[in-house]
Amino acid sequence: MWNRKGKLVPITGSFDKAYLHWYLDPHPTNCVARPVCPEKEHRGFYNLAVFFAGCNLDCLFCQNIEHKYMIKNGSIDPFEGVVMSSKELADIAMRSRVSCVCYFGGDPTPHSPYAIKASREILKRAEKVGAIKRICWETNGLENPNIMREMARISLESGGIVKIDWKAYSPSIYEALTGVNGRKALQRIKENIRIIVAMDERKEPPLLVVSTLVVPHYIDGKEVGGISRYLAQLNPDIPYVLLAFAPQHLMHDVPTTSKRQMERAYTIARREGLKRVFIGNLWLLR
């Protein structure tokens, strides 16, 4: 999205087109929700990973910093991504070996009108041929609640999952790490999580998965504890995935998450009442 004379307009000139790159990720994928994903056993099938350029946050520790380099000198880079219509994306999603679609980036939030339109088209086509196409999202959870409600509805209908990356529990730390108003961001995240929890009518797979990047010196037991306590009060069965940090973007001076710090975060999350706590990207732990 561009800010043109006070109005947000699509960089592609249309809400029916998005600038992205995509790839087919073979199952089991390196997905945040992998511990609870029903597709992890379906070898021979693929996740259509849709990587959007752009994000509504500017995280110092961004682990997908490639999205920033897709737009250079105010223009899209044709060598880093493609401009694709929602129909063209649906055509790819309908390949017989594609069993799910996951939007991430960057973040799908700025691209949600496009992603929602594409998802509706995919599910309409899938219903006609009796195919399963799960729709998933990896997002920071800062969408307008009406948009989040529609994203969750699409995932609920298709058997997909909404994965919210909750950066920090303290407003001051959230703001320092992401560049946005921490108090307002946390209010929005909590509101959207409550919306998804209230909509979840199924046992498996869970509609909501929450993750947190355990960043040394910043995201410690206090931050993880606060997030875990809030989630446990809503539903102790919400899956919570703790992710290891690797030096990226503007935080190359921060070490990789240690096994000791991750073990402490895991113990605190369980102590606060969450029953389904997982550790992701174990191979990064030092």
C-alpha positions as CSV (number, residue, x, y, z in Angstrom):
1,M,0.0,0.0,0.0
2,W,1.1,3.6,-0.7
3,N,0.1,6.7,1.1
4,R,-1.1,9.0,-1.7
5,K,-2.3,12.4,-0.5
6,G,-3.6,10.9,2.7
7,K,-5.2,7.9,1.2
8,L,-3.9,4.3,1.2
9,V,-3.9,2.9,-2.3
10,P,-2.6,-0.5,-3.6
11,I,0.9,-0.4,-5.0
12,T,-0.4,-2.5,-7.9
13,G,-3.2,0.0,-8.6
14,S,-5.9,-2.5,-7.8
15,F,-7.2,-4.5,-4.9
16,D,-7.5,-7.5,-7.2
17,K,-3.7,-7.6,-7.7
18,A,-0.9,-8.1,-5.3
19,Y,2.9,-8.0,-5.4
20,L,4.2,-11.2,-4.0
21,H,6.2,-14.3,-4.5
22,W,4.9,-17.8,-4.0
23,Y,6.3,-21.3,-3.8
24,L,5.1,-24.8,-3.2
25,D,6.3,-26.0,0.2
26,P,6.2,-29.8,0.5
27,H,4.5,-31.3,3.6
28,P,5.5,-31.5,6.3
29,T,6.3,-27.8,6.0
30,N,8.3,-25.6,8.3
31,C,5.1,-24.0,9.6
32,V,4.5,-22.3,12.9
33,A,1.4,-24.4,13.4
34,R,3.2,-27.6,12.4
35,P,2.7,-29.3,15.9
36,V,-1.1,-29.2,15.4
37,C,-1.4,-29.0,11.6
38,P,-3.5,-31.9,10.1
39,E,-1.5,-31.6,6.8
40,K,1.8,-32.6,8.4
41,E,1.2,-36.3,7.7
42,H,0.2,-35.8,4.0
43,R,3.5,-36.4,2.3
44,G,3.4,-35.8,-1.4
45,F,1.2,-32.8,-1.1
46,Y,2.1,-29.1,-0.9
47,N,1.4,-25.9,0.9
48,L,1.0,-22.9,-1.4
49,A,3.1,-20.3,0.5
50,V,2.2,-16.8,-0.5
51,F,4.8,-14.3,0.6
52,F,3.6,-10.7,0.5
53,A,5.9,-7.6,0.2
54,G,5.2,-5.1,2.9
55,C,4.2,-5.1,6.5
56,N,2.3,-2.8,8.9
57,L,5.2,-3.2,11.5
58,D,8.9,-2.3,11.3
59,C,10.4,-4.9,13.6
60,L,14.0,-4.4,14.5
61,F,14.4,-8.2,14.6
62,C,12.4,-9.1,11.5
63,Q,13.0,-12.8,10.6
64,N,11.5,-12.4,7.1
65,I,13.4,-9.2,6.1
66,E,13.4,-10.2,2.5
67,H,10.0,-8.5,2.1
68,K,11.6,-5.1,2.5
69,Y,13.9,-5.6,-0.4
70,M,11.1,-6.5,-2.8
71,I,10.3,-2.8,-3.2
72,K,13.3,-0.5,-4.1
73,N,13.4,3.2,-4.8
74,G,9.7,3.5,-4.6
75,S,9.1,0.8,-7.2
76,I,8.4,-3.0,-7.2
77,D,11.4,-5.1,-8.2
78,P,10.3,-7.5,-11.0
79,F,13.2,-9.8,-10.1
80,E,12.0,-10.3,-6.5
81,G,8.3,-10.9,-7.0
82,V,5.4,-10.9,-9.4
83,V,2.2,-8.9,-9.7
84,M,-0.6,-11.5,-9.6
85,S,-4.4,-11.3,-9.8
86,S,-6.6,-13.2,-7.3
87,K,-7.8,-15.4,-10.2
88,E,-4.2,-16.3,-11.1
89,L,-3.4,-17.2,-7.5
90,A,-6.6,-19.3,-7.3
91,D,-5.4,-21.2,-10.5
92,I,-2.2,-22.2,-8.7
93,A,-4.0,-23.1,-5.5
94,M,-6.3,-25.5,-7.5
95,R,-3.4,-27.7,-8.5
96,S,-4.2,-31.3,-7.4
97,R,-1.2,-31.6,-5.1
98,V,-1.9,-28.3,-3.2
99,S,-3.8,-29.0,0.0
100,C,-3.5,-25.7,1.7
101,V,-2.7,-22.0,1.2
102,C,-0.8,-19.9,3.7
103,Y,-0.5,-16.1,3.5
104,F,2.5,-14.5,5.2
105,G,5.3,-12.1,4.4
106,G,5.8,-9.3,5.5
107,D,2.3,-9.6,6.8
108,P,-1.0,-10.3,5.0
109,T,-2.7,-7.5,6.9
110,P,-2.1,-4.7,4.3
111,H,-3.1,-7.2,1.6
112,S,-6.1,-8.6,3.3
113,P,-8.7,-7.4,0.7
114,Y,-6.8,-9.3,-2.0
115,A,-6.1,-12.4,0.1
116,I,-9.8,-12.6,1.2
117,K,-11.0,-12.3,-2.4
118,A,-8.6,-15.0,-3.6
119,S,-9.5,-17.3,-0.7
120,R,-13.2,-17.0,-1.5
121,E,-12.5,-17.9,-5.1
122,I,-10.4,-20.9,-4.1
123,L,-13.0,-22.3,-1.7
124,K,-15.8,-21.8,-4.3
125,R,-13.8,-23.8,-6.8
126,A,-12.8,-26.4,-4.3
127,E,-16.4,-27.0,-3.3
128,K,-17.4,-27.6,-6.9
129,V,-14.8,-30.4,-7.4
130,G,-15.0,-31.8,-3.8
131,A,-11.4,-30.8,-3.0
132,I,-9.9,-29.8,0.4
133,K,-8.1,-26.5,0.4
134,R,-7.2,-25.2,3.8
135,I,-6.7,-21.5,4.1
136,C,-4.2,-20.3,6.8
137,W,-2.7,-17.0,7.9
138,E,0.5,-16.0,9.6
139,T,-0.1,-12.5,10.9
140,N,0.8,-10.1,13.7
141,G,-2.9,-9.9,14.5
142,L,-3.4,-6.2,14.0
143,E,-6.2,-6.4,11.4
144,N,-9.4,-4.4,11.8
145,P,-11.7,-6.8,13.8
146,N,-14.1,-7.1,10.9
147,I,-11.3,-8.2,8.6
148,M,-10.0,-10.6,11.3
149,R,-13.5,-12.1,11.7
150,E,-13.7,-12.8,8.0
151,M,-10.2,-14.3,7.9
152,A,-11.1,-16.6,10.8
153,R,-14.4,-17.5,9.1
154,I,-12.5,-18.6,6.0
155,S,-10.1,-20.7,8.0
156,L,-12.9,-22.2,10.1
157,E,-14.8,-23.1,7.0
158,S,-11.8,-24.6,5.1
159,G,-10.2,-26.4,8.1
160,G,-7.3,-23.9,8.2
161,I,-5.6,-22.1,11.1
162,V,-5.0,-18.4,12.0
163,K,-1.5,-18.0,13.4
164,I,-0.9,-14.8,15.4
165,D,2.6,-13.8,16.2
166,W,2.3,-11.9,19.5
167,K,5.6,-10.0,19.7
168,A,5.6,-8.8,23.4
169,Y,3.3,-8.3,26.3
170,S,4.6,-5.0,27.7
171,P,3.4,-2.0,25.6
172,S,6.8,-0.3,25.9
173,I,8.8,-3.3,24.7
174,Y,6.3,-3.9,21.9
175,E,6.6,-0.3,20.7
176,A,10.4,-0.3,21.0
177,L,10.7,-3.5,18.9
178,T,8.0,-2.8,16.3
179,G,7.8,1.0,15.9
180,V,4.0,1.2,16.5
181,N,2.0,2.3,19.5
182,G,2.4,-0.6,21.9
183,R,-0.7,0.1,24.0
184,K,-3.0,0.3,20.9
185,A,-1.4,-2.7,19.3
186,L,-1.9,-4.9,22.4
187,Q,-5.5,-3.8,22.7
188,R,-6.1,-4.9,19.1
189,I,-4.3,-8.2,19.4
190,K,-6.3,-9.1,22.5
191,E,-9.5,-8.1,20.8
192,N,-8.8,-10.2,17.7
193,I,-7.7,-13.2,19.8
194,R,-11.0,-13.0,21.7
195,I,-12.9,-12.9,18.4
196,I,-11.2,-16.1,17.1
197,V,-11.6,-18.0,20.4
198,A,-15.3,-17.2,20.4
199,M,-15.7,-18.5,16.8
200,D,-13.8,-21.8,17.3
201,E,-16.5,-24.5,17.0
202,R,-14.2,-27.4,16.4
203,K,-11.8,-29.4,18.5
204,E,-9.2,-30.2,15.8
205,P,-7.4,-28.6,14.2
206,P,-7.5,-25.6,16.5
207,L,-8.6,-22.4,14.7
208,L,-6.0,-20.3,16.6
209,V,-2.3,-20.8,17.2
210,V,-0.2,-18.1,18.9
211,S,3.5,-17.8,18.7
212,T,6.2,-15.6,20.2
213,L,9.8,-15.1,19.2
214,V,12.0,-15.5,22.3
215,V,14.5,-12.6,21.8
216,P,17.5,-12.5,24.3
217,H,17.4,-9.4,26.5
218,Y,14.0,-8.4,25.3
219,I,11.4,-11.2,25.2
220,D,12.0,-13.0,28.5
221,G,10.0,-14.9,31.1
222,K,8.0,-11.8,32.0
223,E,6.8,-11.2,28.5
224,V,6.1,-14.9,27.8
225,G,4.4,-15.2,31.2
226,G,2.0,-12.3,30.5
227,I,1.0,-13.7,27.1
228,S,0.5,-17.2,28.4
229,R,-1.6,-16.0,31.3
230,Y,-3.9,-14.0,29.0
231,L,-4.3,-17.0,26.7
232,A,-4.9,-19.5,29.5
233,Q,-7.7,-17.3,30.9
234,L,-9.5,-17.5,27.5
235,N,-8.8,-21.2,26.8
236,P,-5.9,-23.2,28.3
237,D,-5.9,-25.4,25.2
238,I,-4.8,-22.7,22.8
239,P,-1.6,-23.9,21.2
240,Y,1.4,-21.6,22.0
241,V,4.6,-21.9,20.0
242,L,7.9,-20.5,21.2
243,L,10.3,-19.6,18.4
244,A,14.0,-19.3,18.6
245,F,15.5,-16.0,17.5
246,A,18.4,-15.7,15.0
247,P,20.3,-12.4,14.4
248,Q,18.5,-10.5,11.6
249,H,18.0,-7.0,10.2
250,L,19.0,-4.4,12.8
251,M,19.7,-6.9,15.7
252,H,22.8,-8.6,14.6
253,D,24.4,-7.7,17.9
254,V,21.8,-9.9,19.8
255,P,22.8,-13.6,20.2
256,T,20.7,-16.5,19.1
257,T,18.2,-17.8,21.7
258,S,19.9,-20.2,24.1
259,K,18.5,-23.6,25.2
260,R,18.4,-22.3,28.8
261,Q,16.3,-19.3,27.9
262,M,13.9,-21.4,25.8
263,E,13.5,-24.0,28.6
264,R,12.7,-21.2,31.1
265,A,10.2,-19.6,28.7
266,Y,8.6,-23.0,28.1
267,T,8.3,-23.7,31.9
268,I,6.8,-20.3,32.5
269,A,4.2,-20.8,29.8
270,R,3.1,-24.1,31.2
271,R,3.1,-22.7,34.8
272,E,0.7,-20.0,33.7
273,G,-1.8,-22.6,32.7
274,L,-1.3,-23.4,29.0
275,K,-1.5,-27.1,28.3
276,R,-0.2,-27.1,24.7
277,V,3.1,-25.3,24.6
278,F,5.6,-26.2,21.8
279,I,9.1,-25.1,20.8
280,G,9.7,-24.3,17.2
281,N,12.9,-24.2,15.1
282,L,14.9,-26.2,17.7
283,W,17.9,-26.4,15.4
284,L,18.6,-22.7,16.1
285,L,19.0,-23.1,19.9
286,R,22.5,-22.7,21.3
